[in-house]
Amino acid sequence: MAGEGCGAFGGYETPLYKNPMFLNKDFFNGPFPVVKGIADRDIDYASFAARCPVSERACASEAVWFGQPMFLAGKKDMDDIAIAIRKIQHNAAELL
């Protein structure tokens, strides 16, 4: 993407449910809203990896992230981003 003039990056290395804030239920004001009594049941975020293979794969190897300011540009710039993505898809074998 950088070669096409579009800044992009890999984004999250792991899904959000692997963030210690979720795993330890250590939010700003306590364990809310993910503990029994607040939610209908206690949420076991550690179990999500097995239940969310698409999220795991996307974070590990597939997702491409764009900074939010890129999307404040005009239609021509959005078209240029789409053209760059199509060009990379079309030439993926050569790029590998």
Salt bridges, closest charged atoms under 4 A:
GLU4 OE2 - LYS87 NZ 3.14
ASP42 OD1 - LYS25 NZ 3.61
GLU56 OE1 - LYS18 NZ 2.88
GLU62 OE2 - ARG57 NE 2.89
ASP79 OD2 - LYS75 NZ 3.01
ASP80 OD1 - LYS76 NZ 2.96
